[in-house]
Amino acid sequence: MFSTDFRAKNQVTDVRLATRTTMKVGGPAQLVSFDDRGSLGELLDVPHRWLGKGANLLVDDAGVGEAVVVLGPAFDTCELSPARGGVALVKAGAALDLAELIAACIAAGLAGPEGLSGVPASVGGALRMNAGTSTCWMLDWVSRVEVVLPGERAPRWLERAEMPASYRDSGLPHGTLFLGCELSLAEGDPAALRAQGAKLKKAKAASQPLAQPSAGCVFKNPTPELPAGKLIDELGLKGLRVGGAMVSPVHANFIVNPERTATCSDVSALVRTIRDRAWRERGIELRLEVETWNCPAELHAHPRDLAKVEV
Ligand SMILES: Cc1cc2nc3c(=O)[nH]c(=O)nc-3n(C[C@H](O)[C@H](O)[C@H](O)COP(=O)(O)OP(=O)(O)OC[C@H]3O[C@@H](n4cnc5c(N)ncnc54)[C@H](O)[C@@H]3O)c2cc1C
């Protein structure tokens, strides 16, 4: 699928996507570790999907036919400029681990990203998902992003104001490639920022099944007042199992894969059951927060259109 020249400048391997997702589910694919900007044209000519740390993905057991592209070391960058007038610019490549960005900002006494502590992500995945916690969203701190928009051939910078971002959505079209971003951050006290980050991580560890493979929260919260986890708990579904997949007894909006034996069909059956029960018993349409690759389309259909399911 790729030329010899492309392969000399970018790594191409065959993988099982279960090894690249935090849920530990997903079949075979061709993985491209993309490093050479000069090869962008050839990459865009091939059917592709963008992958970060795989922390928000459910992938079919049959895998995917498109090339799965992760950004390589050339995009694993972080540059901090000295603060001027109490504000500093930080330039981050999309392959950078979000945790590393947060640690660098805390060490430099730059406030904001510590509010995302504990969210497993690459910078690119966090931009795409507008990852967030109870205190802030990724795009709160971003002044501009470097992207390749669908249908375009070259990277360009977009100002934050050009992105109609919302809850778990960057606001840019599906298929946009994020190459990096600039953050504009105010100065803060490193000790206080570190303490705030540690507090958020501790709260996550106390309320989420972090030791078991998962893709984080499966469903978006229907409203800020009704978190999906509370709703699923009220439906009595904690602990429900299909094959190797289970609704976490710790946090009902997590589907976990404790023995790493779950298939995509196991997880899909739980998703279907939860959505069906939420609709039939509470009249609420739960929408997926997790992105699905090559999974049954019915996972996204309105639950009133599904046949009644029993597990
Ligand atoms: C234990 C756990 C806890 C979590 N807690 C939170 C939380 O508190 N808040 C929260 O928001 N999320 C949370 N998540 C979900 C996940 O961390 C976020 O959605 C995160 O932003 C995913 O980043 P990623 O790099 O893993 O992206 P991936 O899962 O690899 O990809 C997610 C989407 O982004 C796209 N993408 C990835 N990289 C790029 C790129 N460079 N350019 C364009 N598109 C790209 C992919 O195509 C896909 O559509 C949690 C997940 C886990 C497993």
PDBQT file of the ligand as one rigid body, heavy atoms in Angstrom, charges set to zero:
ROOT
HETATM    1  C1  LIG A 401      -9.211   5.009  32.735  1.00  0.00    +0.000 C 
HETATM    2  C2  LIG A 401      -9.684   6.082  31.782  1.00  0.00    +0.000 A 
HETATM    3  C3  LIG A 401     -10.107   7.303  32.292  1.00  0.00    +0.000 A 
HETATM    4  C4  LIG A 401     -10.546   8.305  31.417  1.00  0.00    +0.000 A 
HETATM    5  N1  LIG A 401     -10.949   9.503  31.947  1.00  0.00    +0.000 NA
HETATM    6  C5  LIG A 401     -11.312  10.506  31.104  1.00  0.00    +0.000 A 
HETATM    7  C6  LIG A 401     -11.681  11.792  31.622  1.00  0.00    +0.000 A 
HETATM    8  O1  LIG A 401     -11.653  12.047  32.830  1.00  0.00    +0.000 OA
HETATM    9  N2  LIG A 401     -12.046  12.736  30.711  1.00  0.00    +0.000 N 
HETATM   10  C7  LIG A 401     -12.065  12.517  29.370  1.00  0.00    +0.000 A 
HETATM   11  O2  LIG A 401     -12.383  13.434  28.584  1.00  0.00    +0.000 OA
HETATM   12  N3  LIG A 401     -11.741  11.305  28.858  1.00  0.00    +0.000 NA
HETATM   13  C8  LIG A 401     -11.363  10.309  29.692  1.00  0.00    +0.000 A 
HETATM   14  N4  LIG A 401     -11.026   9.087  29.173  1.00  0.00    +0.000 N 
HETATM   15  C9  LIG A 401     -11.091   8.870  27.706  1.00  0.00    +0.000 C 
HETATM   16  C10 LIG A 401      -9.772   9.262  26.990  1.00  0.00    +0.000 C 
HETATM   17  O3  LIG A 401      -8.752   9.437  27.943  1.00  0.00    +0.000 OA
HETATM   18  C11 LIG A 401      -9.947  10.559  26.193  1.00  0.00    +0.000 C 
HETATM   19  O4  LIG A 401     -11.003  10.476  25.265  1.00  0.00    +0.000 OA
HETATM   20  C12 LIG A 401      -8.666  10.950  25.431  1.00  0.00    +0.000 C 
HETATM   21  O5  LIG A 401      -8.829  12.218  24.872  1.00  0.00    +0.000 OA
HETATM   22  C13 LIG A 401      -8.328   9.939  24.332  1.00  0.00    +0.000 C 
HETATM   23  O6  LIG A 401      -7.056  10.280  23.811  1.00  0.00    +0.000 OA
HETATM   24  P1  LIG A 401      -6.253   9.213  22.948  1.00  0.00    +0.000 P 
HETATM   25  O7  LIG A 401      -4.970   9.818  22.559  1.00  0.00    +0.000 OA
HETATM   26  O8  LIG A 401      -6.185   7.935  23.667  1.00  0.00    +0.000 OA
HETATM   27  O9  LIG A 401      -7.194   9.096  21.679  1.00  0.00    +0.000 OA
HETATM   28  P2  LIG A 401      -7.662   7.748  20.928  1.00  0.00    +0.000 P 
HETATM   29  O10 LIG A 401      -8.514   6.950  21.856  1.00  0.00    +0.000 OA
HETATM   30  O11 LIG A 401      -6.501   7.083  20.313  1.00  0.00    +0.000 OA
HETATM   31  O12 LIG A 401      -8.596   8.356  19.794  1.00  0.00    +0.000 OA
HETATM   32  C14 LIG A 401      -9.805   8.987  20.147  1.00  0.00    +0.000 C 
HETATM   33  C15 LIG A 401     -10.300   9.752  18.917  1.00  0.00    +0.000 C 
HETATM   34  O13 LIG A 401      -9.362  10.774  18.609  1.00  0.00    +0.000 OA
HETATM   35  C16 LIG A 401      -8.867  10.597  17.290  1.00  0.00    +0.000 C 
HETATM   36  N5  LIG A 401      -7.461  10.991  17.288  1.00  0.00    +0.000 N 
HETATM   37  C17 LIG A 401      -6.450  10.537  18.074  1.00  0.00    +0.000 A 
HETATM   38  N6  LIG A 401      -5.306  11.187  17.792  1.00  0.00    +0.000 NA
HETATM   39  C18 LIG A 401      -5.601  12.062  16.787  1.00  0.00    +0.000 A 
HETATM   40  C19 LIG A 401      -4.861  13.024  16.041  1.00  0.00    +0.000 A 
HETATM   41  N7  LIG A 401      -3.560  13.260  16.248  1.00  0.00    +0.000 N 
HETATM   42  N8  LIG A 401      -5.513  13.749  15.097  1.00  0.00    +0.000 NA
HETATM   43  C20 LIG A 401      -6.826  13.534  14.862  1.00  0.00    +0.000 A 
HETATM   44  N9  LIG A 401      -7.590  12.649  15.516  1.00  0.00    +0.000 NA
HETATM   45  C21 LIG A 401      -6.982  11.936  16.480  1.00  0.00    +0.000 A 
HETATM   46  C22 LIG A 401      -9.087   9.124  16.949  1.00  0.00    +0.000 C 
HETATM   47  O14 LIG A 401      -9.218   8.935  15.547  1.00  0.00    +0.000 OA
HETATM   48  C23 LIG A 401     -10.391   8.866  17.667  1.00  0.00    +0.000 C 
HETATM   49  O15 LIG A 401     -11.458   9.351  16.884  1.00  0.00    +0.000 OA
HETATM   50  C24 LIG A 401     -10.579   8.079  30.021  1.00  0.00    +0.000 A 
HETATM   51  C25 LIG A 401     -10.132   6.840  29.506  1.00  0.00    +0.000 A 
HETATM   52  C26 LIG A 401      -9.682   5.848  30.376  1.00  0.00    +0.000 A 
HETATM   53  C27 LIG A 401      -9.205   4.531  29.811  1.00  0.00    +0.000 C 
ENDROOT
TORSDOF 0
